[in-house]
Amino acid sequence: MGKDEQGIDVYVWGMKGGKSLVIPSIRSYINQTNSKRNEILFVNALSNLHPLTSVGGIASRKLGLVSLGRAMTIKGIILKYPAFVELVTRVKENLHQRSISLDL
């Protein structure tokens, strides 16, 4: 997706119902490549979704009502935008605290 203000890579994965397969697969890859596990943080943003976002996705994909579904999805994201901002703020604070404790 991009980099944050500290130059850290930020990725977004849409996993639908595959979370129980995708996350263990990523962890397995990390272990096999000898990557540092503490350098990767998984954050679940689905709890911040507005129901309109989910309904819009269903309307677009399952019912083929792309214009309506897209409008609903966008409206749901706009309504919950402050919650996404708060989530990002909490994650950054958590990372900052983690880096302070690693420096000690």
C-alpha positions as CSV (number, residue, x, y, z in Angstrom):
1,M,0.0,0.0,0.0
2,G,2.9,2.3,0.8
3,K,5.2,3.5,3.5
4,D,4.4,5.3,6.7
5,E,6.2,8.5,7.8
6,Q,9.1,6.4,9.2
7,G,9.6,4.6,6.0
8,I,8.1,1.3,7.2
9,D,6.3,-0.7,4.6
10,V,2.5,-1.0,5.0
11,Y,0.5,-3.7,3.3
12,V,-3.2,-4.4,3.2
13,W,-4.6,-7.9,2.6
14,G,-8.2,-8.7,2.0
15,M,-8.6,-12.3,3.2
16,K,-12.3,-12.8,3.1
17,G,-12.9,-16.1,4.9
18,G,-9.3,-17.2,4.3
19,K,-7.8,-15.7,7.4
20,S,-7.2,-19.1,9.1
21,L,-5.1,-20.1,6.0
22,V,-3.4,-16.8,5.0
23,I,-2.0,-15.7,8.4
24,P,-0.4,-19.1,9.2
25,S,1.0,-19.2,5.7
26,I,2.6,-15.8,6.1
27,R,4.0,-16.8,9.5
28,S,5.4,-20.0,8.0
29,Y,7.1,-18.0,5.2
30,I,8.6,-15.7,7.8
31,N,10.0,-18.6,9.8
32,Q,11.4,-20.3,6.6
33,T,13.1,-17.2,5.4
34,N,14.6,-16.5,8.9
35,S,12.9,-13.1,9.0
36,K,12.5,-11.4,12.3
37,R,9.0,-12.2,13.5
38,N,8.8,-9.1,15.7
39,E,9.2,-6.9,12.6
40,I,5.7,-7.9,11.3
41,L,2.4,-6.8,12.9
42,F,-1.0,-8.1,11.8
43,V,-3.8,-5.7,12.5
44,N,-7.5,-6.7,12.0
45,A,-9.4,-3.7,10.6
46,L,-12.6,-5.7,9.8
47,S,-14.0,-4.9,13.2
48,N,-14.1,-1.2,12.0
49,L,-16.2,-1.9,8.9
50,H,-19.7,-0.4,8.8
51,P,-22.4,-2.9,7.8
52,L,-23.0,-0.8,4.7
53,T,-19.5,-1.8,3.5
54,S,-20.3,-5.5,3.8
55,V,-23.7,-5.2,2.2
56,G,-22.1,-3.1,-0.6
57,G,-19.6,-5.8,-1.2
58,I,-22.3,-8.5,-1.5
59,A,-24.4,-6.3,-3.8
60,S,-21.4,-5.8,-6.1
61,R,-20.0,-9.3,-6.2
62,K,-22.9,-11.6,-5.6
63,L,-25.7,-9.7,-7.1
64,G,-23.8,-7.9,-9.8
65,L,-25.1,-4.5,-8.7
66,V,-21.7,-2.8,-9.0
67,S,-22.8,0.8,-9.0
68,L,-25.1,0.4,-6.0
69,G,-22.6,-1.8,-4.2
70,R,-19.7,0.5,-4.7
71,A,-21.8,3.5,-3.5
72,M,-22.8,1.6,-0.3
73,T,-19.2,0.5,0.3
74,I,-17.9,4.0,-0.1
75,K,-20.6,5.4,2.2
76,G,-19.8,2.8,4.9
77,I,-16.1,3.6,4.7
78,I,-16.8,7.3,5.1
79,L,-19.0,6.7,8.1
80,K,-16.3,4.7,9.8
81,Y,-13.3,6.7,8.7
82,P,-12.8,8.2,12.2
83,A,-12.6,4.6,13.6
84,F,-9.9,3.7,11.0
85,V,-7.9,6.9,12.0
86,E,-8.2,5.8,15.6
87,L,-7.0,2.3,14.8
88,V,-3.9,3.7,13.0
89,T,-3.2,6.0,15.9
90,R,-3.4,3.1,18.4
91,V,-1.1,0.9,16.2
92,K,1.4,3.7,15.9
93,E,1.3,4.3,19.7
94,N,1.8,0.5,20.3
95,L,4.7,0.4,17.9
96,H,6.3,3.5,19.6
97,Q,5.9,1.8,23.0
98,R,7.4,-1.4,21.7
99,S,10.4,0.4,20.3
100,I,11.0,2.2,23.6
101,S,10.9,-1.1,25.5
102,L,13.4,-2.6,23.0
103,D,15.8,0.3,23.5
104,L,16.0,-0.4,27.3
